[in-house]
Amino acid sequence: MKLSGFRYLIGQGVENIWKNKMMAFASFCVILVSLLLVGMSALLYINLNSMIGGVENKNEVIIYLRDDTSQEALVNFQSQLQQINNISDIRFYSKEQAFEDLQESMTDYGMLFDSLGDDNPLPDSYRIQVADVSQISSTIAQISQLDHIDSIRAPMDFVNILTELRQIVSIVFGVVIAALIVISVVIVSNATKASVFMRREEIQIMKYVGATNSFIRIPFFVEGMITGFLAGSVALVITWFGYDSMVGLLTGQTDILSVIGMGSIISFQSLAWKVAAAYLLAGTFFGACGSMISMRKHLNV
């Protein structure tokens, strides 16, 4: 096909959007709603997963050391902790600091602390955070093999709940997003079928006068592609505005943020390019392929 002919067909596709503006608008709305449903669900899943990870990061394992542990043994013990792969953070908490913090938190019990004199009953300890809480049991087993440990305190019940919650969220949202994608494909396909069906006589006349299948398909392909691209662009703007508004609303909820942490909420700017690419490509694909598939049977004249 010559370049001039190709340009003509593209122009026809653009012109068809205006000529059939009601059906084009209907297809636009269907693709827009489908993209928003899938996109919003995916963003919600990403943030829920991040929030669960943020809560996990607040957990710490406390290792209490025996009273007879020397300074040299403490250094060696920390060096051994650093060699365990799943440990992301190590902080030494001296018995003196622990005693001072206890006194500050129990100011009404001054007489009790005075009776102790210079005797400090608290042990030295290490407070660590694990990188992957699902592997916390094996990490604690490795720590237990080290010397000079009196006891280990770990929030195992809470970790187990978080691990199960992450699995449930992944399964539920995986099923929901997959179902929404299937539903969206079906709805978009039906919408484009209705649009093509309205112009079935036009297609058949073109076939009777000798037009090739490619000559007929290209304008519909261009029309669907432009409609889908515009729907993806509008979906991106709506999602961006809605997402930032929701984050702004949560920013004022200090009680919620104290639990999940503001850092657990992913900013839209960090996802903008990925969301834009997903919306524009998916919208263009749905629009173009929907038109091509829907008009297949009308070409068999």
N, C-alpha and C positions, 0 to 999 in steps of 0.2 A: 504494500500500500504506500502511495506517495505521501510525503509530509503534508501537503496541502489537504489531501483527503483525511488524514489523521486529525489535523486541526479542525476540519469541518465537523467531524464526528464528536470531538470534544466540545466544540461550540454547541452542537445539538444537545449534548448531555446537559450542559449548563442551562440552555434555553428551556429544556424540558422541565427543569425544576420550577421555573416561573409559570410555564403553561399548565403544569399539574400541581400547583402550589398547595392545594388542600391535601392531596395524597402525600406530597413530599413533606408537608408539615406533620401529618400523622406519623409517617415513618420516622421523622426527626424526633418527635415526642416519645415514641416507643423505644428508640435506641437510647435516648437521653435517660429515661427512667430505668432502663435495664442497666446502663452503665453506673448510674448512681446507686442502685441496689447492691450490685456486686462490689463497687468501689468502697462504699461506706462500710459494708460488712468486712471487707479485707482490712481497712484501716482500723476498725474497732478491734479486730482480732490481734493486729500488730500491737496496739496499745495495751490491750489486756495482757498479752504475753509479756510486754515490757514492764507493766505494773507488777505482775507476779515476780518477775526477775528482780525488780526494785525491792520488794519485800524480802525476797530471799537474801539479797545482799546485806540486809540489816541484821541477819543472824550471825552469831559468833559462837565459837567453841572456846570454853575457858579451861585451861590446863593448870591445875594446882600442883605446886611442887612441894617436895618434902622440906622440912625445916633445916635439915642438915646439908642442904645443897650449897656448895661453895660458889664463889664468884666465877672461878674458872669453869666449873661444871655448867653454870648458867650460859656462859659463852658457847661452850661446846653443844649444849642442848639447843640453843637458837640456831646454830649452824646446821644441826641435824634436821631441824624443822624446815629450814630453807631448802633442803634437798627433796622434800616431799612435793610432788608436782601439783597436787590439787589445792595447795594453800596459796591464797592470793595476797594475804596481809598478815603480818605478825607484829604484835605490840606487847612489850614487856610491862607488866603492872606490878610494881614493887609493893611489898607488905607495908612500907611506910606510907606510900601514897594511898593505898587501900584504907589504912587506918585513919588518915586525915579526911578522906572522903566520907568515911563512916561517921566520924565525929560531926562533920558539917551537916550530914543528913539526919542526925539524931541529937539535935542541940538540947533537947529536954532531958537527956540522960547524962549530963555532965558529971554527976557524982559517980556514976558507974565507971566512966572512963578515968576519973581521978583515982579510983580505987585500984585500977590496973597499974598505975605508975608507969614505969618504963617497959612493962611487959606487953608485947604486941602479939596477940594470939592469931593474927591473920597470916596466911602464907604468901610467898611470892607466886606470881602466876603469869601465864602468857594468854593473851586473847588473840585468837586467829579467826580469819574468815576463809571459807572454802570457795573455790572458783565455781565448782559444779556441785550443788547441794544434793543432786541425785546420787553422787558418789561419796556422800559424807560418811557412810558406814565404813567403807573400805579405808577412807582417810583416817578415821578415828582408830581403826585397827592397826594402821601403820604407826600412829603416834603412840599407841599403847605399848609398842615394843621398845620404846625409848626408856632410858633410866631416869631416876629421880622424880618420877611422877607419883603424886599422892592420889589424885582423882581427876576425872575429866567430866565436865558438864557440857552437854550438847542438847539443843532443842529438837530431839529426834521426832517427837509427835508432830510438832509444827512443820518440820521439814517434810515429813511423810504426807501431811495434808496438802502442802504446797505442790509437791510432786504430782499427787493425784489430781489436784485442781488444774495444773498445767496440761496434763494428759486429757482431762475431760474437755477443757476449753479447746484444745487442738482438734479433738475428734468432732465435737459439736459444730465448731465453726468450719471445719473442713467439709462436713456434710452439707451445712447450710450454704456455703459459698459454691460448692459443686452443684447443688440443686438450683441455686439462683442462676448460675451460668447456663444450665440446661434449659430452665424456664425462659431465660432471656433469648436464647437462640431460637426457641420455638416461637415466642411472641414476635421477634423481629422477622423470622421467616414468614409467619402468617401475614404480618403487616405488608411486607414487600410483595407477597403473593397477591394481596388485594390490590396493590398499586399496579402491578403488571397486568392483572386480570382486567382492570379498567381499560387497558390499552391493547387488549388482545387482538382486536380487529385491525388496529394500526400495524401490529407485527405481522399478521397474516397477509395484509395487502402488500407490505414490503416484500414478503416471501414470494407472493404471486408475480410481482414485477421483476423478480430475479435478484433481489438483494441477498448477499451471502450472510451466513450466520454471524460472522465477525462484524460485518457492517451494522447489523441490528444490535448486537450485544454491546458494542463499545459505548454508545450513548447511555444505555441503561447502567452500564458499569460505572461510567463517570458520574452519572446522577446519584447513584447509590453511594459512591465513594465520597462525594462532596457532602451529601446529607449526613453521612456517618461522621465525617471529619468535623462538621459544624456541631453535631450533637456531642462529640467528645470534647470540643473546646468549651461549650457551655457547661458540660458536666464538670470540667476541671475548675471553672470559675465558681460554680455553686459549691463544690466540695471544698475549695480553698476558703471561701467566705464562711461556710458552715463550720469547718474544722477550727479555724482561728477564733470564731465566736464561741465555740464550745470550750476551747482552751482558756479564753479570756474569762468565761464564766467559772471554770474550775479554779482559776487563779485566786478568786475571791473566797473560795471555800478552804479556809486554813485547816479546819478539822480533818477534811479529806486528805489534803496534801500532806499533813503531818504523818499520815499512815502510809500513803503510796509514794509520797515524795514527788515534787514537781519534775525532778529529773527523769522520772519514769515515763512521763508523757512525751512522746516524740513530736518535735516541732514539724510543722508541715513543710517548712523550708528545706529540711533535710530529706524530705521525700518528694519534693515538688517535681523533679525531673523524672523520677520513676513513675509517679502518678500520671504526669502529663503524657509520657510515652505510652503507658498502658491504656489510658483513655483514648488518645488519638488513634493509636494503632488498632485497638479493639473496635472503636466506632467506625473507622474506615473499612476494616475487614468485614464487620457485620453488614454495613450498608452495601458494599460492593458485591460480596459473595451472596448476600440475600437476594439481590436483584438478579444475579447470574443464574442462581439455582431455580428461582421462582419462574423464570421465563423459559426454562428448558423445554417444557412440554409444548409451549406455544410455537416453538420453532419447527416442530414436527408436523408440517402441513402436507 
